[in-house]
Amino acid sequence: MDIGAILKLPGIKRFKKNQIIAKEGDANSDAMYIVLQGSVGLFKNYQMLNETRLSLVEAGNFFGEMSLFLGKGRSFTAIAADDVIALEINRANVLEIFSKQPDITYTLMQGLCRRIDEGDASNRSPRAESKKNAASKIMISGNSPLFPEGHGNYILPINNAPSELLFEDTIKCPICNHKFPNLTVLVSKLVQESKDDDHRVRYKGVEPMYYEVISCPNCLYSAMTDMFKDIEVTKRMTESLRETMAPYVGGVEIRTGKDRDTFTVFASHYLAILGAPLCFYEHQRITAPLWRNLGRIYDDCSDERMMEYALRKSVDEYLYAYSNFNIEGKSMQQLCFMIGELKYKLGDLVKAREFLYAAMVNKSGNPLVKRQAEDRLDKVKAMLKESGEGR
């Protein structure tokens, strides 16, 4: 599910900064709001001498659920702290929204349950309120200095995968030794559902790509699962990582284990790209597939512009590896095929033809990759001929 799909739902509301969204004491209100962009202040005794701000609801959080589900009057006044886009769910549209977007239903129920759970713990922890606000967030990826310009608000169907497809264990960060829970997809239980035109395999019930990068919530060191522990840690590396991640520590909230969310999926990829040059030799071999995965994730979010941005970054890294690294045999065939596929996806058919041909004629390559390259090459040639560029 993506923010574009949500914006087409009934109930999308836009509020200007300082506009009143809901008034304290309103007994007729039956709506709750999910904040998609901007933030909303909740006040007690608004514009009175004893005015008190109860909380600031940021993008990904919600408020007003007591009015929708229990019919209670407003106990606060909600004011747009800046320009706000919100999804209003009321008794007239609630069934339509929940039926069209079951992921909203799931994440909303999860958020409500977390609020109840954190509420039960409030007498035991002085930090319960801040934890409560963080835990109840709907799984939305939004603005952060970590993300490039153009990155928007997204929701991925990440926390509704069948439990039998995931395994949670505790791992230790090799950089700071912090221990945290981590979810791993059980590959042996995956069932292929379909295959995209770019050879991406879709699996029933889960998207493994959303779990492929591990991030330490303490120091923010991040890497693909099979590489997270496979590094030779040095003092210089540790110092460089801490210096590089310092601007984001405290501001980037990584959720681990069963709390993994959309923000974490995107953040872990960008953190891994940021840290790869400090941790791995020939890091372009690592960052190239990370960018490619980001392109696919943006595609899942129906953000074509950011998908193209990520894929261009990916092909640039692959091309660097092609020109500067000593790569031979099957690895070179796979590299040429990947560049050809990306060039095809980005519309550069002439370059796509060049690299797909190189993959096809690689004598020491894999027969399956050769056949895939040949099939794609036929399609590229036909498209070039149709456009008048073929020769």
C-alpha angles and dihedrals in degrees: 000000000000140000090251091061091047092051089059092057122103111261102045107150131187122204130187121229112286092013116141112243099177133003128225112250096022102147095183099059115110101171138104125195135219109203109225099171133012125007138276128215118217113209138187115213092003114210091004128116092258095045113157129186107222098189147326113246109209131193109298095032129096140208140186098051092136090063093050101042102028102025092236122159120249114281092189144029116246117213127184105244088196135347105321137198113193139170110234112208113192136162091270097056105022096099093046092050094046092047095047095043110030090170088067089053092050097046092043092053089046090052093048092050090050091051090053091047094048090045090058089053096047094097091056103048131047088206094054095110095054091045090048092054092049096045096050096058119126107237100266128148111214145154119334133150085243093067125074123248110282096036106133142187114294140171120206124194091241108133100050098071114128110268092230089066094056134064123198121204137155119258134183125229110239091212104050101008091235113155121219140157119266133190119223126189112237099233093191090064098048117120117201112233103176145330126238124226089259090056094256108150119224118209130205114259100354144050107218092196090071089064101039098097122063120205127190107228090209107051097008094233104160136184143148112288095253091050103038094096097022098092133103102235116217132179091246092051092049092049093047092049093049091049092048095046096041095094090056103039107107093015099062111065112204114195116204138196115003091351092066109135143182094271090054092050092057096036094051091055094049092045091050090051090048094051101038096087089055096049111031138052114235087012093181087079086063102037094048095065090040090058090045090053090049088054090055092046091051086049088055086055091050091239101141095176094054091041089057091045091055095044091052089052089050096051090047090056093046091049091051089053090047093053101038111029130075100244124161144166120003092357091057091047091052091047093051091047092051093049090047092051093049092047088050091050091050093048099249094131097168093058090040089057092049096053096038089054090051090052092048097051096043100124096201094045133110115279091222093053089046091055092046091050091049092051092049092044091056090054093047092049091051091051092048091049091050091051092047094245097103120105 
